[in-house]
Amino acid sequence: MPPLSGPLHDRLGRPLRDLRISVTDRCNFRCGYCMPREAFGHDHAFLPQRSLLTFEEIRRVAGIFVKLGVTKIRLTGGEPLLRRGLDTLIRELATLRTPEGAPVELAMTTNGVLLERMADRLREAGLHRVTVSLDALDPARFQAMADTDVDVKQVLRGIDAAMDAGLGPVKVNMVVQKGRNDDQILPMVRYFRHRPVTLRFIEYMDVGQTNGWNLREVLSWQDIHALIHQAHPLEPLDRHDPAATALRWRFADGHGELGFIASVTQAFCGDCTRLRLSTEGMLYTCLFAHRGYDLRALVREQALPDEAVAAHLSGLWRARQDRYSELRHQHVPAHHAPAAPTSSTGSRIEMSYIGG
């Protein structure tokens, strides 16, 4: 398949650059904002193995996307390290090259539980960097947030192993819920600021339908920033990438960098360059989408050649005009507003199904 003659843009002028691939819908945590146990209990029916995209299918569609302009691939879940043989997939994805001959950036988001024993293998396979989700340092608070009996020290050892393996710069994401783990903000800052880790605070988002999201539980990035700045003065940094989701700050004393992902109070749809592929091959043009596009049917059931699949994908991106967060923000202009609007057009996908 020949490369495009120019960048592929959607209807709002946004180029296609990033592909997030969910490799499993399973997870070993039951975080309340993502996979609450009430909805994902022991009797929950996860996708059967035959429904999942095979590694060969993922490699093929990823190669098509790279020809269409994708330069960065992030593996997500569920918990991606639960997918058996993941390093084999990474090894295949590491062979991809852009039309200009550059390697594709390969990243992964993980809860870190299995990272300690897998970090070296992932780096050897070709993974470039990892982002670890961690919502508390206090052992009891960590276990309550993740609804797990795992010791937080196991995650911290995984982060250290990732740094030692060269999977950096390592990022640590903390989803902040007012009244649940906001007391962990400063302990997280103190722990990570002298380590080669970028700590990022994420406003609690209204992803999916099962987490009982309420805007009253959202602590705005401005309030998080003010709390940290009072204890550890901060200075703003410019974004390296206009499409980056995080607002970047550094400590005034030069020790460390922070990020704030203002997913609720400061929408960044205008710069979104991301597509999301579910583990069973459904393609979503927005994290808050109500429906996906069956890519598996194109490559498996219909067995279309690459050129035909690329034509479908090009048309999908060119028709894209999603901007859910901006529209939500128009209805909820202040971070202290009492509630957010809901849509009657259908149920949003769950974060555990499509990845964050």
Stockholm file with secondary structure:
# STOCKHOLM 1.0

chainA/1-356         MPPLSGPLHDRLGRPLRDLRISVTDRCNFRCGYCMPREAFGHDHAFLPQRSLLTFEEIRRVAGIFVKLGVTKIRLTGGEPLLRRGLDTLIRELATLRTPEGAPVELAMTTNGVLLERMADRLREAGLHRVTVSLDALDPARFQAMADTDVDVKQVLRGIDAAMDAGLGPVKVNMVVQKGRNDDQILPMVRYFRHRPVTLRFIEYMDVGQTNGWNLREVLSWQDIHALIHQAHPLEPLDRHDPAATALRWRFADGHGELGFIASVTQAFCGDCTRLRLSTEGMLYTCLFAHRGYDLRALVREQALPDEAVAAHLSGLWRARQDRYSELRHQHVPAHHAPAAPTSSTGSRIEMSYIGG
#=GR chainA/1-356 SS CCCCSSCCBCTTSCBCCEEEEECCSCCSCCCTTTSCTTTSCTTCCCCCGGGSCCHHHHHHHHHHHHHTTCCEEEEESSCGGGSTTHHHHHHHHTTCBCTTSCBCEEEEEECSTTHHHHHHHHHHHTCCEEEEECCCSSHHHHHHHHTSCCCHHHHHHHHHHHHHHTCCSEEEEEEEBTTTTGGGHHHHHHHHTTTTEEEEEEECCCCSSSSCCCGGGBCCHHHHHHHHHHHSCEEECCCSSTTCSSEEEEETTSSCEEEEECTTTSCCGGGCCEEEECTTSEEESSTTCSCCEEHHIIIIISCCCHHHHHHHHHHHHHHCCCCHHHHHHHHCCSTTCSCCCCCSSCCCCCHHHHCC
#=GC SS_cons         CCCCSSCCBCTTSCBCCEEEEECCSCCSCCCTTTSCTTTSCTTCCCCCGGGSCCHHHHHHHHHHHHHTTCCEEEEESSCGGGSTTHHHHHHHHTTCBCTTSCBCEEEEEECSTTHHHHHHHHHHHTCCEEEEECCCSSHHHHHHHHTSCCCHHHHHHHHHHHHHHTCCSEEEEEEEBTTTTGGGHHHHHHHHTTTTEEEEEEECCCCSSSSCCCGGGBCCHHHHHHHHHHHSCEEECCCSSTTCSSEEEEETTSSCEEEEECTTTSCCGGGCCEEEECTTSEEESSTTCSCCEEHHIIIIISCCCHHHHHHHHHHHHHHCCCCHHHHHHHHCCSTTCSCCCCCSSCCCCCHHHHCC
//
